[in-house]
């Protein structure tokens, strides 16, 4: 679905979309077996406001598409049902809507499975099977419900390219199939079909070019379905390394690589990752699962077809072993890594998050929160140009370190007597509380609440300080929350189970301090 909340656009020009529009031969329209499995999805969403993290934006409605698969489930895009509060589905050719729920979801891969409580919804339906990875130049039919009408639309495209691409919903890079067809607002989540089997799910289009659309391909769908067999979603694994291309001959000579050798230079090992303690900075990654790695970071996944080396890692499930070969100090070494590290855990600034509420902590009217891509998008559709430059600069080195797994911001100040002089403070990255470094927001809260001195001192890496009087803060807590209509001074995950915040209780009952 193209921008189910106002036609949302990704910074790279990718659009979440609904349909591919071309004329289809009449004989192909007669495949009623596929039609019977196509579903229209009606979703009400309510997403959080990351700039006022205690608030929600309010409900909005959208429509998308899906199809019935094995196990009486409906396969669709994650972005069709993200931040949902209510879902209904309607089968092709029917008028009745049934209530549905999300059974499993992968926001990274933009996929979701829905369930319907009423078994009558599935009466007489033959579920669609998931096929393998298609080939370039194959014709594909995309089924769905585009804008401009209420009935099923069947459109045709030609597969023009298969390689890793950025998924607009998550900003993560996975294998994707490009279709050479016009892209119009319409049926996100609709199946792409070859020989009555699913080869992909319609996902997004590119705004800067005509006739370019993308589908989530069958291998990514299969990975998602296999992942959730135990009832839980674990995600896609990461090796936990940063790699540099080695196309320069002097670089290869420096690392004593012989003629004909290719690979990628290991420049950083991420803490607590599969590579931590196994790989070293300066190693050269030569192969993954016995497949050679080229100097430009690509691998050949089929004859004369190449994509990113990350594809080989992402084929595995969390917990799988990965065989690699490295060039270390002039010798080849074979290693086995255990992929116990989800891709999402690599990033200091997480990719866009859904189906969750923001973390925040208010102290003395200062609103503290982690820097996230959701927060950056609060600056609008062109956030990459509009957001504060010092925050955007942090995206350039977006990996966790041994001493930092979140960027903690003093997002803004809710003006009050206790914070006079700081009212203009905004988007300020905090690194210390009372002289002690903090790794994340939870540590900031812990340092604040463990302190016993008269003052609380927040500081950045340049030594700039924001100082608050502890006694004044405590005296004005409830009044600040009441003035700004904030139900509690922190997000739910920062509340202790044993001792709920008295400040929150006071604010909700409008007590004075």
C-alpha positions as CSV (number, residue, x, y, z in Angstrom):
1,X,0.0,0.0,0.0
2,X,1.5,3.3,-1.0
3,X,1.6,5.5,2.1
4,X,-1.3,4.2,4.0
5,X,-0.9,7.2,6.2
6,X,-0.7,10.0,3.7
7,X,1.4,8.2,1.1
8,X,4.5,7.9,3.2
9,X,7.8,8.2,1.2
10,X,11.1,6.7,2.1
11,X,14.3,8.9,1.8
12,X,15.7,6.9,-1.1
13,X,12.6,7.5,-3.2
14,X,11.0,4.1,-2.5
15,X,7.2,4.0,-2.1
16,X,5.1,1.4,-0.3
17,X,2.6,0.6,-3.0
18,X,-0.4,-1.3,-4.1
19,X,-0.5,-2.4,-7.6
20,X,1.2,-3.1,-11.0
21,X,-0.9,-2.0,-13.9
22,X,-0.8,-3.6,-17.3
23,X,-3.2,-5.5,-19.6
24,X,-3.5,-9.2,-18.8
25,X,-4.5,-11.9,-21.4
26,X,-8.1,-13.1,-20.9
27,X,-7.1,-16.7,-20.4
28,X,-5.1,-15.7,-17.3
29,X,-8.1,-14.0,-15.7
30,X,-9.9,-17.3,-15.6
31,X,-7.7,-18.8,-12.8
32,X,-10.4,-18.8,-10.2
33,X,-8.4,-21.0,-7.8
34,X,-6.0,-18.2,-7.2
35,X,-8.7,-15.6,-7.0
36,X,-10.5,-17.5,-4.2
37,X,-7.5,-17.1,-1.9
38,X,-7.1,-13.3,-2.3
39,X,-8.2,-11.2,0.6
40,X,-8.8,-7.5,1.1
41,X,-7.5,-6.1,4.4
42,X,-9.0,-3.1,6.3
43,X,-6.8,-1.7,9.0
44,X,-7.1,1.0,11.7
45,X,-3.7,2.2,12.8
46,X,-2.6,4.4,15.7
47,X,1.0,5.2,15.8
48,X,2.9,6.9,18.6
49,X,4.2,10.5,18.5
50,X,7.9,10.2,19.1
51,X,8.4,14.0,19.7
52,X,5.7,13.8,22.4
53,X,6.5,10.2,23.4
54,X,3.6,9.9,25.9
55,X,1.1,10.6,23.1
56,X,-0.4,8.9,20.1
57,X,-1.1,10.5,16.7
58,X,-4.7,9.2,16.7
59,X,-6.4,6.6,14.5
60,X,-6.2,6.4,10.7
61,X,-7.5,3.8,8.3
62,X,-6.0,2.0,5.3
63,X,-6.7,-0.9,3.0
64,X,-4.3,-3.5,1.7
65,X,-4.3,-7.0,0.2
66,X,-3.2,-10.5,1.2
67,X,-3.7,-14.1,0.4
68,X,-4.6,-17.3,2.2
69,X,-1.7,-19.7,2.8
70,X,-1.2,-23.0,4.7
71,X,-2.6,-23.2,8.2
72,X,-5.6,-20.9,7.6
73,X,-3.3,-17.8,7.7
74,X,-3.3,-14.7,5.6
75,X,0.0,-13.5,4.2
76,X,0.5,-9.8,3.7
77,X,2.9,-6.9,4.2
78,X,3.9,-5.8,7.7
79,X,3.3,-2.2,6.7
80,X,-0.4,-3.0,5.9
81,X,-1.0,-3.9,9.6
82,X,1.7,-2.1,11.5
83,X,0.6,-0.1,14.6
84,X,-2.8,-1.7,14.2
85,X,-5.7,-1.3,16.6
86,X,-8.4,-3.1,14.5
87,X,-8.3,-5.4,11.4
88,X,-11.0,-6.8,9.2
89,X,-10.6,-9.0,6.1
90,X,-12.9,-9.8,3.2
91,X,-12.5,-12.6,0.7
92,X,-12.6,-12.1,-3.1
93,X,-16.2,-11.9,-4.3
94,X,-17.7,-11.7,-0.8
95,X,-19.4,-8.8,1.1
96,X,-18.9,-9.9,4.7
97,X,-16.0,-8.7,6.7
98,X,-14.4,-10.8,9.4
99,X,-12.3,-9.6,12.3
100,X,-8.6,-10.6,12.1
101,X,-5.5,-10.4,14.3
102,X,-1.8,-10.4,13.7
103,X,-0.3,-13.9,14.4
104,X,3.3,-13.1,13.5
105,X,5.1,-10.1,12.0
106,X,8.5,-9.3,10.6
107,X,8.9,-5.5,10.2
108,X,12.4,-6.0,8.9
109,X,11.2,-8.1,6.0
110,X,7.9,-6.3,5.7
111,X,5.8,-9.5,6.1
112,X,3.0,-10.5,8.4
113,X,0.6,-13.4,9.0
114,X,-3.0,-12.8,10.1
115,X,-5.4,-15.2,11.7
116,X,-9.3,-15.1,11.7
117,X,-11.1,-16.5,14.6
118,X,-14.2,-17.6,12.7
119,X,-13.3,-20.8,10.7
120,X,-16.1,-20.1,8.3
121,X,-13.9,-17.4,6.6
122,X,-11.8,-20.2,5.1
123,X,-14.6,-22.5,3.9
124,X,-13.9,-23.9,0.5
125,X,-10.5,-22.1,0.0
126,X,-7.4,-23.9,-1.4
127,X,-4.4,-22.1,0.2
128,X,-1.6,-20.9,-2.0
129,X,1.8,-22.5,-1.8
130,X,5.1,-20.6,-1.7
131,X,7.4,-21.4,-4.7
132,X,11.1,-20.8,-5.1
133,X,13.1,-17.8,-6.4
134,X,11.9,-16.8,-9.9
135,X,14.2,-15.9,-12.8
136,X,14.7,-12.7,-14.7
137,X,12.3,-12.2,-17.7
138,X,9.6,-14.4,-16.2
139,X,6.1,-13.0,-16.3
140,X,4.4,-12.6,-13.0
141,X,0.8,-11.8,-12.1
142,X,0.1,-9.5,-9.1
143,X,-3.3,-9.9,-7.4
144,X,-4.8,-7.2,-5.1
145,X,-7.2,-4.4,-4.5
146,X,-5.9,-1.1,-5.9
147,X,-7.3,2.3,-5.2
148,X,-10.0,3.5,-7.6
149,X,-12.3,0.6,-7.2
150,X,-13.4,-2.1,-4.8
151,X,-13.1,-5.3,-6.9
152,X,-10.1,-7.5,-7.4
153,X,-7.4,-6.4,-9.9
154,X,-5.0,-8.7,-11.6
155,X,-2.0,-7.1,-13.3
156,X,1.1,-8.4,-15.1
157,X,4.8,-7.5,-14.8
158,X,8.1,-8.9,-16.0
159,X,10.9,-9.8,-13.6
160,X,13.8,-7.5,-14.5
161,X,16.3,-7.8,-11.7
162,X,17.0,-9.8,-8.5
163,X,19.4,-8.3,-5.9
164,X,19.5,-6.9,-2.4
165,X,17.5,-3.6,-2.1
166,X,16.5,-1.3,0.8
167,X,13.0,-2.2,2.1
168,X,11.2,1.1,2.6
169,X,9.2,-0.1,5.6
170,X,12.3,-1.0,7.7
171,X,15.2,0.6,5.9
172,X,17.0,-2.8,6.1
173,X,18.5,-4.4,3.0
174,X,17.3,-7.8,1.8
175,X,17.0,-9.8,-1.4
176,X,14.2,-8.2,-3.5
177,X,12.7,-8.8,-7.0
178,X,12.3,-5.9,-9.3
179,X,9.3,-5.9,-11.7
180,X,9.3,-3.9,-14.9
181,X,5.8,-2.5,-14.6
182,X,3.9,0.7,-13.8
183,X,3.5,1.2,-10.1
184,X,0.3,2.8,-8.8
185,X,-1.3,3.2,-5.3
186,X,-3.0,-0.1,-4.6
187,X,-2.7,-3.5,-3.1
188,X,0.4,-3.8,-0.9
189,X,0.6,-7.4,0.4
190,X,-1.0,-8.9,-2.7
191,X,0.7,-12.0,-4.0
192,X,2.9,-12.2,-7.0
193,X,2.0,-15.4,-8.8
194,X,3.7,-17.7,-11.3
195,X,2.0,-21.0,-12.1
196,X,-0.5,-20.5,-9.3
197,X,2.2,-20.3,-6.7
198,X,3.5,-17.4,-4.6
199,X,6.9,-16.1,-5.8
200,X,6.6,-12.8,-3.9
201,X,4.5,-10.2,-2.1
202,X,4.0,-6.8,-3.6
203,X,5.9,-4.3,-1.5
204,X,7.0,-0.9,-2.9
205,X,7.8,1.1,-6.0
206,X,10.3,3.8,-7.0
207,X,9.0,7.4,-7.4
208,X,11.9,8.7,-9.5
209,X,11.4,6.2,-12.3
210,X,8.6,4.7,-14.3
211,X,7.8,1.0,-14.4
212,X,9.9,0.0,-11.4
213,X,8.3,-2.0,-8.5
214,X,9.6,-4.5,-6.0
215,X,8.3,-7.6,-4.4
216,X,9.4,-9.5,-1.3
217,X,10.7,-12.7,-2.9
218,X,9.9,-16.3,-2.0
219,X,13.2,-17.1,-0.1
220,X,12.5,-14.2,2.3
221,X,8.9,-15.4,2.8
222,X,10.1,-18.9,3.4
223,X,12.7,-17.7,6.0
224,X,9.9,-15.9,7.8
225,X,7.6,-18.9,7.8
226,X,10.3,-21.2,8.9
227,X,11.4,-18.8,11.6
228,X,8.0,-18.8,13.3
229,X,7.5,-22.6,13.4
230,X,8.3,-22.6,17.1
231,X,5.7,-19.9,17.8
232,X,8.1,-17.0,18.1
233,X,9.7,-14.6,15.6
234,X,13.5,-14.3,16.0
235,X,14.6,-12.3,12.9
236,X,17.5,-12.3,10.6
237,X,21.1,-12.9,11.8
238,X,24.1,-10.8,11.5
239,X,27.8,-11.7,11.6
240,X,28.5,-8.5,13.6
241,X,31.3,-7.0,11.4
242,X,31.8,-4.0,9.3
243,X,33.5,-4.7,5.9
244,X,35.4,-2.6,3.4
245,X,35.8,-3.3,-0.3
246,X,39.2,-4.3,-1.5
247,X,39.2,-3.2,-5.2
248,X,42.4,-1.2,-4.7
249,X,45.5,-3.2,-5.6
250,X,47.7,-1.4,-3.0
251,X,45.2,-2.3,-0.2
252,X,45.3,-5.9,-1.2
253,X,49.1,-5.8,-1.4
254,X,49.3,-4.4,2.1
255,X,47.4,-7.4,3.4
256,X,49.7,-9.8,1.5
257,X,46.9,-11.1,-0.7
258,X,48.1,-13.2,-3.6
259,X,47.1,-12.9,-7.2
260,X,43.6,-14.0,-7.9
261,X,42.5,-13.6,-4.2
262,X,39.3,-11.6,-3.5
263,X,37.5,-10.6,-0.4
264,X,36.4,-7.9,2.0
265,X,38.5,-6.3,4.7
266,X,37.1,-6.6,8.3
267,X,37.3,-3.0,9.8
268,X,35.3,-3.4,13.0
269,X,34.0,-6.2,15.2
270,X,30.7,-5.4,17.0
271,X,30.6,-6.3,20.7
272,X,28.7,-9.5,21.7
273,X,28.3,-10.5,18.1
274,X,29.1,-13.9,16.5
275,X,32.4,-12.4,15.3
276,X,33.4,-11.1,18.7
277,X,36.5,-13.1,19.8
278,X,36.5,-15.0,16.5
279,X,37.4,-12.5,13.9
280,X,40.0,-9.7,14.1
281,X,40.3,-6.3,12.6
282,X,42.4,-6.7,9.6
283,X,41.1,-10.1,8.6
284,X,40.0,-10.5,5.0
285,X,36.7,-12.3,4.5
286,X,37.4,-14.7,1.6
287,X,34.2,-16.9,1.5
288,X,30.9,-17.6,3.2
289,X,29.4,-21.1,3.1
290,X,32.1,-22.0,0.5
291,X,31.0,-19.2,-1.8
292,X,33.8,-16.8,-2.8
293,X,33.4,-13.1,-1.7
294,X,34.3,-10.6,-4.4
295,X,36.3,-7.4,-3.8
296,X,33.2,-5.3,-4.2
297,X,31.3,-7.3,-1.5
298,X,29.1,-9.4,-3.8
299,X,28.7,-13.1,-4.2
300,X,27.3,-15.2,-7.1
301,X,24.0,-16.7,-5.9
302,X,23.2,-18.2,-9.3
303,X,25.3,-18.3,-12.5
304,X,26.0,-14.8,-13.6
305,X,23.7,-13.3,-10.9
306,X,25.2,-11.4,-8.0
307,X,24.1,-9.7,-4.9
308,X,25.4,-8.6,-1.5
309,X,27.4,-11.1,0.7
310,X,24.8,-10.3,3.4
311,X,22.4,-12.5,1.5
312,X,24.3,-15.6,2.5
313,X,24.1,-14.7,6.1
314,X,20.5,-13.8,5.9
315,X,19.6,-17.2,4.4
316,X,20.3,-18.6,7.9
317,X,18.1,-18.7,11.0
318,X,19.2,-17.3,14.3
319,X,21.3,-19.9,16.0
320,X,22.6,-21.5,12.8
321,X,26.3,-22.1,12.2
322,X,28.0,-20.2,9.5
323,X,31.2,-21.4,7.7
324,X,33.6,-18.7,6.7
325,X,37.2,-18.5,5.4
326,X,39.4,-15.6,6.3
327,X,42.9,-14.4,5.3
328,X,44.8,-13.6,8.5
329,X,48.4,-12.5,8.5
330,X,49.2,-14.2,5.3
331,X,47.4,-17.5,5.9
332,X,44.0,-18.9,5.3
333,X,41.9,-19.9,8.2
334,X,38.5,-21.7,8.3
335,X,36.1,-20.6,11.1
336,X,32.6,-21.5,12.2
337,X,30.5,-18.7,13.7
338,X,27.2,-19.3,15.5
339,X,24.7,-16.7,14.3
340,X,23.1,-15.9,17.6
341,X,22.9,-12.1,17.0
342,X,19.9,-10.5,15.4
343,X,20.5,-7.9,12.7
344,X,18.5,-5.3,14.7
345,X,21.1,-5.6,17.5
346,X,23.9,-4.1,15.4
347,X,22.6,-0.5,15.4
348,X,23.2,2.3,17.8
349,X,20.3,4.1,16.3
350,X,17.6,1.5,15.6
351,X,15.8,1.3,12.3
352,X,12.1,2.3,12.3
353,X,10.1,0.5,14.9
354,X,6.4,-0.4,15.0
355,X,3.9,-1.9,17.3
356,X,5.6,-0.4,20.3
357,X,5.6,2.8,22.2
358,X,8.6,5.1,22.7
359,X,10.9,5.1,25.7
360,X,11.1,8.3,27.6
361,X,12.0,9.8,31.1
362,X,11.0,13.2,32.4
363,X,13.2,14.8,35.1
364,X,12.8,18.4,36.1
365,X,10.8,19.0,33.0
366,X,13.6,17.7,30.8
367,X,12.4,15.0,28.4
368,X,15.0,12.3,27.9
369,X,14.7,9.6,25.2
370,X,16.9,7.4,22.9
371,X,17.6,8.6,19.4
372,X,15.7,6.4,16.9
373,X,14.8,6.6,13.3
374,X,11.2,7.1,14.4
375,X,12.2,10.3,16.2
376,X,14.2,11.5,13.2
377,X,11.1,11.0,11.0
378,X,9.2,13.4,13.3
379,X,10.8,16.1,11.2
380,X,8.6,15.1,8.3
381,X,8.8,13.3,4.9
382,X,12.1,15.0,4.1
383,X,13.6,14.3,7.5
384,X,17.0,13.5,6.1
385,X,17.3,17.1,5.1
386,X,15.2,18.7,7.9
387,X,16.3,16.9,11.1
388,X,19.2,18.5,13.2
389,X,22.5,17.9,11.4
390,X,24.3,16.8,14.5
391,X,21.8,14.0,15.0
392,X,21.9,13.0,11.3
393,X,25.7,12.8,11.6
394,X,25.4,10.0,14.1
395,X,23.9,7.8,11.4
396,X,27.3,7.8,9.7
397,X,28.7,5.6,12.5
398,X,25.6,3.7,13.5
399,X,27.0,0.8,15.4
400,X,27.0,-0.1,19.1
401,X,30.2,0.0,21.0
402,X,31.4,-1.6,24.2
403,X,30.3,1.4,26.3
404,X,27.3,2.7,24.4
405,X,24.2,0.9,23.0
406,X,21.9,4.0,22.7
407,X,22.3,7.7,22.0
408,X,20.4,9.4,24.8
409,X,19.0,12.8,24.1
410,X,17.6,15.6,26.2
411,X,14.9,15.9,23.5
412,X,13.3,19.1,24.8
413,X,12.5,21.0,28.0
414,X,8.9,21.5,29.4
415,X,9.3,25.0,30.7
416,X,9.0,25.4,34.5
417,X,10.7,27.3,37.3
418,X,13.1,24.4,38.1
419,X,14.6,24.4,34.6
420,X,14.8,28.1,34.0
421,X,17.7,29.0,31.7
422,X,17.4,25.6,29.8
423,X,14.1,26.2,28.0
424,X,15.8,26.3,24.6
425,X,17.7,23.1,25.1
426,X,16.8,20.5,22.5
427,X,18.2,17.4,20.8
428,X,21.2,17.4,23.1
429,X,23.1,14.1,23.3
430,X,23.9,13.1,26.9
431,X,27.0,11.0,27.7
432,X,27.3,11.4,31.5
433,X,25.2,11.7,34.6
434,X,27.0,12.9,37.8
435,X,30.3,12.3,36.1
436,X,29.5,8.6,35.3
437,X,29.2,7.4,31.7
438,X,25.9,6.0,30.6
439,X,25.3,3.3,28.0
440,X,21.6,3.9,27.5
441,X,18.4,5.5,28.9
442,X,17.9,2.9,31.6
443,X,21.4,3.7,33.0
444,X,20.5,7.4,32.9
445,X,17.4,6.7,35.0
446,X,19.4,4.5,37.4
447,X,22.1,7.1,37.9
448,X,19.5,9.8,38.5
449,X,17.7,7.8,41.1
450,X,20.8,6.4,42.8
451,X,22.3,9.9,43.3
452,X,22.3,11.3,46.8
453,X,23.8,14.8,46.3
454,X,22.1,18.1,46.1
455,X,22.5,18.4,42.3
456,X,22.0,16.2,39.3
457,X,24.5,17.0,36.5
458,X,23.9,15.9,32.9
459,X,26.9,16.4,30.6
460,X,27.8,15.8,26.9
461,X,31.2,14.6,25.5
462,X,32.4,18.2,25.2
463,X,31.8,18.9,28.9
464,X,28.7,21.1,28.6
465,X,26.4,20.7,31.6
466,X,22.8,20.9,32.6
467,X,22.5,21.0,36.4
468,X,19.2,20.5,38.3
469,X,18.5,20.9,42.0
470,X,17.2,17.5,43.2
471,X,15.0,19.0,46.0
472,X,13.4,21.4,43.6
473,X,12.8,18.7,41.0
474,X,11.1,16.5,43.5
475,X,8.9,19.4,44.7
476,X,7.7,20.3,41.1
477,X,7.3,16.8,39.6
478,X,3.6,16.4,39.8
479,X,2.9,20.0,38.9
480,X,4.9,19.7,35.7
481,X,3.1,16.5,34.6
482,X,-0.3,18.1,35.4
483,X,0.5,21.3,33.5
484,X,1.5,19.4,30.4
485,X,-1.2,16.7,30.6
486,X,1.4,13.9,30.9
487,X,0.1,10.7,32.6
488,X,3.5,9.6,34.0
489,X,7.1,10.6,34.2
490,X,8.4,7.7,32.2
491,X,7.5,5.0,29.7
492,X,6.1,1.7,31.0
493,X,9.3,-0.3,30.6
494,X,11.1,2.1,32.9
495,X,8.6,1.6,35.7
496,X,9.6,-0.8,38.5
497,X,7.1,-3.6,39.0
498,X,7.4,-3.4,42.8
499,X,7.0,0.4,43.2
500,X,4.8,2.3,40.7
501,X,5.7,6.0,40.2
502,X,4.0,8.1,42.8
503,X,4.5,11.0,40.5
504,X,2.3,9.3,37.9
505,X,-0.4,8.6,40.4
506,X,-0.4,12.1,41.6
507,X,-0.6,13.5,38.1
508,X,-3.5,11.2,37.1
509,X,-5.5,12.2,40.2
510,X,-4.4,15.9,39.8
511,X,-2.9,16.1,43.3
512,X,-0.6,18.9,44.3
513,X,2.9,18.0,45.4
